[in-house]
Amino acid sequence: MKQFRIRDNTQTRKEDFTVIPKLTEKIADKTLEQLERAGIFVFPDTVDDTEDLTKDQFILQSVNNTYQSGNIMGFLGCGTERLVIESRFSGKNSDFFFQYMLDQVMDFPSMLDLETDTDQDNRLFSLLLFLFPHYLQVAMRKGIFKTYIRKNYNNSNVKGTIDIARHIAKNTPFTGNVAYSQREYSYDNSLMELVRHTIEFIKKKPYGNRLLSGVKDEVKLVVSATPHYEPFDKTKILTENKHNTIRHAYYREYRALQNLCILILQQEKHQIGMGNRQIYGILFDGAWLWEEYINLLIEDLFYHPRNKAGQGAQWLFTGRAGLIYPDFISHNNENRVIADAKYKPVNNIGNKDYLQLLAYLFRFESKKGYYLYPDAELSSNRSYWMSKGTSYEVKEVQETDVCIIKHGLKIPKDADNYDDFVKMMKINEQEFKNGLRQ
């Protein structure tokens, strides 16, 4: 087993990747869209669920003699080669921060351990299973998936297309029945059967019932919608779904669920990483995880508009022109504060970031804006007062009462174990929130 570890938002020498040459060749300078097509599972959906993650984003981008990583974290593999992309706050042998964000945002079971070891393939497979309840819940907000299917009948009440071959086989000598088929709109289709097979597979796991406990209602609906479920049909159902993926944009959530179910059932049969040419893995958008985690932390102080969900839309101009979605808008409307979650290193926050936040401050008549970012060191806030005047005048810089503050959350790096890390984080989170109340 050849394994190499890097961190997000860092540059690594190309020569260091010689330990995983095949995998590097398959992922270097490849976009997320290309990797998805090759079998990589990306969370959340690259286009529909997050602004920060785009189809043309790279996992490893060539920069002179180095490869630059972005906000992506996760695991990739090809044959016996493995690449682990940790958070830049990972310790010597563990990445407690990545695990902590997953626990907080996704409510993953506490037995999930993201430490890298010889059993990495099983951890990859566990991540797929732990994602299932979230995808099931999101998809079924659209209701149970219903589509046309072709059903075969053999009776005297002919309502569809007569099947000559089947009729001769079943009704010779003729007894009054006719073999025919017709298209019907049904809940019990190949996609719902696929979901049912995945549910039944997860139930067999030691933690299966606990994992599905948060989606009991959705599981009941799936079970009731698939009365013709047969355990031995798994291979046939899997093949049907691989050849008939959901394409309608309205059911994009079901398309993501379908892809996940296929991965789970395929990996169960073939195991992760079989074959020297197969590329596989799970990637998480660190920027999305960070924003959702911050929302859980400060939701009692700030509204959280959601772009892709179309929730909390704001407008720059009257007449619903200039649609915008600030990350966070304070509940306090007398001294309105706007905040922007940034997973990137603090020194990389600037230029376009400033322009965007200043536009939000102007729109909401706010005097104070925050950049909320993870910080490896306990540093004081960095405040930037907006100036006025121009470089063509004597009084070039005059401070106004508009201020932008870079407000970091200290991420512990010296915890001995995950429990200690959580305790340290709770203390740091309280200090972080107290700073926003000032």
Summary of the structure (lengths in Angstrom):
residues: 438
radius of gyration: 26.2
end to end distance: 51.8
largest distance: 105.8
contacts: 1276
relative contact order: 0.11
helix: 40%
strand: 25%
